[in-house]
Amino acid sequence: MNLDFNTKLADGYSSNSQIARILTEDWVKQNSYCPSCGCLPLNEFANNRPVADFYCSTCSEEFELKSKNGTLTNTITDGAYSTMIERITSNQNPNFFFLTYTKTWSVNNFLIIPKQFFTPEIIIKRKPLSDTARRAGWVGCNIDISKITEAGKVFNGRPYSYISWNKTNSINI
């Protein structure tokens, strides 16, 4: 498995957040499979779909990717609070991938959290943006993964090993 991102895909982009999104999503698309059924490859949703980046065409599981430069911390910055709560309490709530990478654009860790471990209790509501902000009043959220039981964290120092879980709260490694 190649842990390096295909940095050629970033040609023409100047924003680090756009570059990171393009490179990390491509890496997952090229190097992953559905942890629920083992199907290759995962498919991408159209950009900017709320709380969903990938789906499995075989079992219909959905996955949201969160990535960041550096190391994985217990609190992960996310998007809109109301959208996240609505999504994780719906019948089509997603599973989550957390990917960290180095400054040289290489994967250093990958964490999978199955959807049944995502509850409103782990979502931290942030203060609304100030009245002077461009998006005044917007309310974001953070994800506190320290509140997730260790059994709900499918994590390996290596980016992947064959991992699957069934849809009834048990994990099979």
C-alpha positions in Angstrom: 0.0 0.0 0.0 1.2 3.4 -0.9 1.0 5.8 2.1 2.0 8.9 0.1 -0.7 11.1 -1.4 -0.7 11.8 -5.1 0.4 15.4 -4.9 0.0 15.9 -8.7 -3.7 16.2 -8.0 -3.0 19.4 -6.1 -1.5 21.2 -9.1 -3.4 24.5 -9.6 -4.7 24.7 -6.1 -3.3 27.2 -3.6 -5.5 26.7 -0.5 -4.1 24.2 1.9 -7.6 23.1 2.9 -8.6 22.4 -0.7 -5.3 20.6 -1.3 -5.8 18.5 1.8 -9.4 17.6 0.9 -8.4 16.6 -2.6 -5.4 14.5 -1.6 -7.0 12.8 1.4 -10.2 11.9 -0.4 -8.2 10.5 -3.3 -6.1 8.4 -0.9 -9.2 6.9 0.7 -10.8 6.3 -2.7 -7.6 4.5 -4.0 -6.7 2.6 -0.9 -9.8 1.6 1.0 -12.8 -0.7 0.8 -16.0 -1.0 2.7 -15.2 -2.1 6.3 -18.8 -3.4 6.6 -18.9 -5.8 3.6 -15.3 -5.7 2.2 -16.4 -4.4 -1.2 -13.9 -2.6 -3.4 -13.9 0.3 -4.1 -15.8 2.9 -2.1 -17.7 5.4 -4.3 -17.6 9.2 -3.8 -20.6 11.3 -3.2 -20.7 14.7 -5.0 -18.8 17.4 -3.2 -20.4 19.4 -0.3 -22.9 16.7 0.6 -23.6 17.2 4.4 -21.8 14.6 6.5 -21.1 12.1 3.8 -18.1 11.6 1.5 -18.2 8.0 0.4 -20.6 5.1 0.1 -20.6 1.4 -0.7 -22.6 0.4 -3.7 -23.0 -3.1 -2.4 -24.3 -2.6 1.2 -25.2 1.1 1.0 -23.1 2.1 4.1 -22.0 5.7 4.1 -18.8 7.2 5.3 -17.7 10.7 6.4 -13.9 11.5 6.2 -12.3 13.9 8.6 -8.6 14.5 8.1 -6.0 16.7 9.5 -2.3 17.4 9.4 -0.5 16.1 12.5 -1.7 13.7 15.2 -5.1 12.5 16.1 -6.5 14.4 19.2 -9.6 13.7 21.3 -11.4 16.8 19.9 -12.0 17.0 16.2 -13.3 20.2 14.5 -16.3 19.6 12.4 -18.9 21.6 10.5 -22.4 22.8 11.3 -23.8 21.6 14.6 -27.4 21.2 13.5 -26.5 19.3 10.3 -24.3 16.9 12.3 -27.0 16.2 14.9 -29.6 15.8 12.2 -27.4 13.4 10.3 -26.2 11.2 13.1 -29.7 10.8 14.5 -31.2 9.9 11.1 -31.8 6.4 9.7 -29.0 6.9 7.3 -26.3 8.0 9.7 -22.7 7.6 8.4 -19.7 5.7 9.7 -16.6 7.9 10.2 -13.0 7.8 8.9 -10.4 9.9 10.7 -7.2 10.2 8.8 -4.0 12.1 9.9 -1.2 12.9 7.6 2.3 14.4 7.7 3.6 17.7 6.4 5.1 15.7 3.5 1.6 14.5 2.5 1.8 11.0 3.7 -0.8 9.0 5.8 0.4 8.4 9.4 -2.9 7.1 11.0 -6.4 6.0 10.1 -9.3 5.4 12.5 -12.7 4.0 11.7 -15.6 4.6 14.1 -18.8 2.7 13.2 -22.0 4.7 13.1 -23.6 3.1 16.1 -20.9 4.7 18.4 -21.8 8.2 17.1 -24.4 9.8 19.5 -25.3 13.4 20.2 -23.4 13.1 23.5 -20.1 13.2 21.7 -20.9 16.3 19.6 -19.9 19.5 21.3 -21.8 22.6 20.2 -19.5 25.6 19.6 -20.4 29.2 20.3 -22.1 31.1 17.4 -19.9 33.2 15.2 -19.9 36.8 16.3 -22.1 39.5 14.7 -19.0 40.8 12.8 -18.1 37.5 11.3 -18.8 36.8 7.6 -21.2 34.0 8.6 -22.6 35.7 11.8 -24.6 33.4 14.0 -23.3 30.2 12.4 -22.9 27.4 14.9 -20.3 24.7 14.4 -19.4 21.7 16.4 -16.5 19.5 17.6 -16.5 15.7 17.9 -15.2 14.4 21.3 -13.9 10.9 20.5 -12.7 10.5 24.0 -16.3 9.8 24.9 -16.4 6.8 22.6 -15.7 3.4 24.1 -12.4 1.8 23.0 -14.5 -1.0 21.5 -15.9 1.6 19.1 -12.5 2.7 17.8 -11.2 0.5 15.0 -7.6 1.8 15.0 -4.3 0.5 14.0 -0.9 2.3 13.9 -0.8 1.1 10.3 -3.4 2.7 8.1 -5.3 -0.4 7.3 -5.8 -4.0 8.2 -8.9 -6.0 7.2 -11.6 -4.9 9.5 -15.3 -5.4 9.3 -18.2 -5.0 11.6 -21.8 -6.1 11.4 -24.7 -3.7 11.8 -25.6 -4.8 15.3 -22.9 -3.1 17.4 -20.2 -5.8 17.2 -16.8 -5.4 15.6 -15.0 -8.2 13.9 -11.2 -7.9 13.4 
